[in-house]
Amino acid sequence: MLSKVISAAYLALWVSSCTSTSAEDPFMTRALQLMTETPLIDGHNDLPWQLRKQFNNELNKVDLNTLETTHTNIPKIKEGRLGAQFWSAYVPCETQYKDAVRQTLEQIDVVHRMCQKYPETFMFATSSKDIMDAFNMNKTASLIGVEGGHSLDSSLGTLRTMYQLGVRYLTLTHSCNTPWADNWLVDTGSEPSQHSGLSPFGKQLIVEMNRLGMLIDLAHVTEAVMKQVLDMSAAPVIFSHSSAYSICPHKRNVPDNVLIRVNETGGIVMVNFYNDYVTCSKTANISDVADHFDHIKKVAGAGVVGFGGDYDGVTRLPEGLEDVSKVPKVVAELLRRGWTDEEIKAALGNNLLRVLSKAEKVRDGLAGKSPDDVPIPYDEVKNSCRTSYGYHNAGAVHSLSTLALVLTLALQAFITSTVS
């Protein structure tokens, strides 16, 4: 009861503050109005990781109405008009080959429990329809993205299980190579390439994600992986929390030639607010963030851009964007720069809704296709923590895997041409 009273008090204060701000700034007035018409869909928030770090996922010890040690809490969500959030199920690269799958399942579990504990605020969502249903009920649609392919332990069965648990995107790598994909640090020269992008199993994984309807997130991968996936995926891709390389030449950002391919394939780049990716320095401001939106729109069109703040996953944020309550300021700045209402609505949520809907259509078009049950060759994952039950002849498995991939890609290309 107390938490509801506190929530109501915060809401009253927010309404009062919005009225005052709106009276002074017509761009903010318009921004807030547009955010009542189209859901703000953010591609990446690490609150679940903060719940593990600070509370070991003991959600009963946390009140998200009063929590002040994170960028995200319920009053801030309401003030920021957050319509839908992809909550990150992230575990560090140090868990790879150890307990990554268990820890990731626990992060998925904490998102489910968060929705159950605060049903008046959050609605668990797995589809484009769910997002709009939640928005129409004035709730924040809560989706899950797994941040890092190491969370799968190179298992298509684990991928499918996570999809059944509600995961709707997979970031192919975090800041470490997996046995089947290279991460962005390879492009800095600080780590060696192991696969020249994707291995044959990595390509199998892309095909299976298309079959499932799981979004492919290319934040954190090498440019080679970006291009390989853009060339082979039947569904549009996302960059859940990356910015424009031409504005800030950091390898976590997206170069112009890739932005053009994202446009050609109907995907989305969701702008990250981390100072190091915004200005390539320790300081930034709202105008600097808007520069990334402007650049992406200039190079690839307003249909490619979205919001991916990376709140609670970064240590430095722009002045004026210190927590999730501040996001409407970016919308107001874009309006100030001449963005049209339709362009704003596209960036807020319509672009992501389009991408997710297309992935769902691709999934439906592949409904008759069987799950891929050819495992990764044992020699590619052999380590002291892994048993070999079920493997008999690694070479034969690899040959079958490659043949199956070639046949599947041919079939998928045919099906895609019929649904697009």
N, C-alpha and C positions, 0 to 999 in steps of 0.2 A: 504494500500500500504506500509506504514511504517513498519507494522508488517512483511510483506513478505521480505522486505529488511533486516530487523534485523535477520530473520530466515535464509536467505541466507548467511549472514555474519557469523552467528554461525556455519552453516554447513561447510563453507570454513575453518574456524578455526579448526573445528573438524577433517576434512579430513587431514589438515596439521599435526595436533597433532597425528592422528592415523598412518600416514606415518612414522613419527619420532619414535613413540613407537614401531611400527611393525619392523622397521629396527633394533631396539635394542633387541627385544624379539620375537623369532620365535614362542613361544607358543601363544602370543597375535596375531601374524599374522595369525596363524592357527585358533584361536578362532574367529576372525573377519570373516574369510573366511567361516567357518561353519555356522556362523550366517547369512550369505547371502543365504545359501542353505536351512536352516530350521528355521522357526520362533521361536524366544524366546517368549514363552507364560508364562506370570506371573499370578499366581492364585489370587493375592490379593493386591489391592492398594486403599488407603483411600483418594485420592485426592478429591472425591466428598464431603467427610465430612469436609475437609479443606475449600472447597468452601462455605459450610454452616457456619462453625465457623468464618471464616475471612470476608466473604462477604454476609452472609445470602442468598446465592445462587443467588445473583445479578450478573449474569455472564457478563452483559453488562459493569460492572465496572472493569472487570478483563481482562488482556491480557496474555494468557498462553505462549506467546512468550517471555515475559519479567518478568513474576512473579518469585520472588526470595525468597518468604517466605514459600516455600514448597519443598519437596524432588523431586517433579515432575513438569516439565514444558516441552514445546515442544522441545527446544534445547536439554535438558537432555534426553528426550525420543529418539530423533534421534541419539544422541551419544551413548546411551545404546543399540541401535539396538532392541528396543522393538517391536516385531512383533505382539503381541496380549496381551491384558490386560483385566482381569476381574476386572472392577471397582466396588468397594464395595458400595452398597446402605445400609449404616449403620445408625442406630439411637440408642441412648443409652437405656439401660434397664429401666431408669426412665420413659420412654414413655409407658412402658407396662401398659395395662388397661386404657390408656389415649388416646394419639393421635399418637401412633406408626404407624398405617396404613397410616394416612395422611402424616406424616413426611417421611415415606419410599417412598411413591408415589412421593413426592417432590424430593427425592434423585434420583429416577429413572428418573424423568423429567430432572434433571440437567445433567445427563449423555447424554440423547438424545440431549439436547440443546448444549452441548459441541461438540458433533459430527456434529451438524448442523452449528455451528459457525466456525469450523475448518475442513471443508470437505477435504482440501488438506492433512491433517495429519491423521484424524480419519475416520474409516468406521464402522458404527454400525453393529454388527455381532450377530447372534443367532445360528450358526451351525458350524460344522467342515469345511464345504465347504466355508462358509463365511470367516473363518479365512485364508484359503489358497488364496481365491480371493483377500482379502485385502493385503496379503503378496506379491502377484504377482503384485499388483499395488503400492507397496512401501508405504502402509498406515498401521497404527496400528489398527488392528481389535479390536473393543471395545465391550466387553460383560459385562453383569451385573450379580453380585452375591448379594443376600440379606443376610446380616450378622446378623442372629439372628431370631429364630422362633417367638419371641415376635412381630415381624413386621407383622405377619399374623393375630393376635388377634384370634388365634385358629379357623380359618375359611378356609375350603377347597376351597370355592368360591374365597376368597382373593388370595389363592395360584394360582388358575387357572388364575385369572385376571392378576396377576403379570407375569405369564408365557406369556400371550398374549402381555404384554408390553415389553417382551424381556428378562426377568430374566431367567438365565440358571443354576444357582445353588442357593440353600438355605443352609446356615449354621444353623443347627437345633437349636442351642442355642447360645447366646453370654455368658456373665458372669452372667447369672441369669437363674433360672429354668423357664420353661414355664408350663402351666397347663398340659403338656403332655410329657415333656422330662427334664432330669436332666443335669445341666451344670458342667463343669470341677471342679468348686470350691467344689462340693460335695466330690470329691476324696481327697481334701486337709483337709477335716474335718471341714472346716469353714462354710459350709452350710449343712442342712439336706437333705437327699434324699427324694423326694416326690413320685417317681414312680418306684424305683429300676431299673432305666433306662428309658424305654419308657412305657407310658400308652397304653391302647387299642387304643385310638385315635391317639397317636403317631405312632402306627403301621399302622393305616389306612393311615396316611399322607405319610409314606414311600411308600406304595403301589400306592398311587395316584401320587406321584412324578415319580415313574417308568412309570406309564401310560402316563404321560405328556412328559417324556424325560428330566426332570429337574434333574441335578446332585445333589446328596446328599453330603453335606460337613460336615465332622465330626470333624473339628477343633472346639474346645471349649466345646465338650461334655465329659461326663464321660466315663471311660473305659467300663462300662456295656453297655452304649448306643452304643459305637463303635462295640462291639461284637454282640449285638442284630441286628444292621443294617447289618453288614457284613454277618450274618447268613440268613437274610430274603430278602435282596434287590436282585432283578433280574438283576440290572445293577451295574457296578463297581462304587465305591465311590471315593470321593476325600477328602484329607485334604488340604485345600486351602492355609493354612499358619501355618504349624506345623513342628517341627523338631524331632530329635531322642532323646528319653528319656534316652537311655543308655549313651549318650554323655553328656546331661544336664538333670538331673532328675527333670524336672519341669512338673507338671501335664498337662500343655498345649501341651506337646510333646507326641510322639507316642511310646509306649513300643514295645519291640522286638516281643512279641507274636502276637501283632496286626499287625506289619509290615509283618509278615509271612502270616497272613490271607489276608492282602491287596494284596499281591503277588498272593495268591491262587485264589482271586476273580477278578484279573485284574485291580485293582485300582491304585491310585497314592498319594504320599505324597510330597507336594510342600514345600520346605525348607524355613522356616522363618528366616529373618536376625536380628530380635530383639535381642540385646545383652543378655537380661535376659533369652531368650530361646536357645541361642547359647552356652554361657558359664556359665549360671546361676550366672552371675555377671554383673557389670555395664560396663565392657570393653570387647572387642572382636576384632578379626582381620579376614582377609580373610581366613587364614589357618584354623581358628576355624570353619568357615562356611563350608569349604571344608570337614572338618572332619565328618560333618553330612551327606554330600553327600556320602562319602566313607562308612560310617557305614550302611546307608540304602542300598547301593549297595551290601555290604557284606552280610547283613542279608536277604534281599529280592530281590536283583537283580537290575540291572540298569533300568529295565522296570518299576520300581515303583517310581522313583524319578523325581522331577521337581522343579521349582522355584516359591516361594511364598513370595517375599521379605517383604511384609507388610509396604512398604514405605508410608509415610504420615499418618500412624496409630500408629507409635511408637515414643518414645522420645530418644532412644539410638540406634545407629547403629555402626557396626564394623568399625574400622579404615581402610580406603580405600574403603568403601562401603557407603559413606555418602549420596548418592542420586542415582537415577535410571540410571544415565550415567555411573556408575561404574560397572555394572553387568558383562560386558565382562571380568573383572579381575577374577571373579570366574571361568568362562569357561577356561581361560588361566591356572589358578591354577590346575583345574582338569586334563587338558592335561599334565601339568608338572608332575602330579602324576601318569600318565600312562593310563588315560582313553582313550579308542579308539574313533575314529571319530563317529562310530555308537552309542556308549554309550553316547557321548556328544549330538548327535542329538536326541536321545531318551529323555534325560533330558531337552533339550531346548524346545521341543514342540511335538515330535512324541508320547510320552507317553500320554500327555493330549489329543491329537487328537484321539488316539486310544480309550481312555476312553469315550470321548464325542461321537465318532462314535458308540460305542457299546450301549451307552444310547439311541441314536437315533434309533438303530436297535430294541432294546427292546420296545421303544415307538411304532415303526411301527408294531411290532408283536402283540401289544395290541390295535391296532387301532379299533377293533370291540368292545372293552369293554367300557361300559358307564361310565361317570364320577361318582365318589362316592359323593352322595349328602346327606349322613347321617351325621348330625351335631354332634359336641361334646356334651355330656350330659350337660344340663344347670347347674346342681349342681357343675360341675367341673370348671365352669367359672363365676359363679354368683358373682357379685360385684356391688357396688353402681353406677358404670358408665355404666352398661350393662342392656339393656332391655331384656324381654323374649318373644318378639313377635314370634309366630310360634311354640313355645314349648307348648306341652300339657301334656305329661306324660314322665318325664325324665327317669323313670325306663324302660319304653317300648322302648324308643330311644336307651338306652344303650344296651338292649338285642339284638335289631335289628342290632346295630352297630357291636357287637361282632360276630353275626352269619354271617353278610356280610363279615367281615374281614376273617373269617375262609374259607368261600367259595372262596373269591377272591384270597387268598394265594394259595389255591389248584389249581385254574385255572392258576394263574400266573406261578407257578412252572411247569405246563405242557407246557405252551407256551414257557417259557424260554428254556426248554429242546429241543424244536424244532428249536429255532433260534441260539442256541450256538453250 
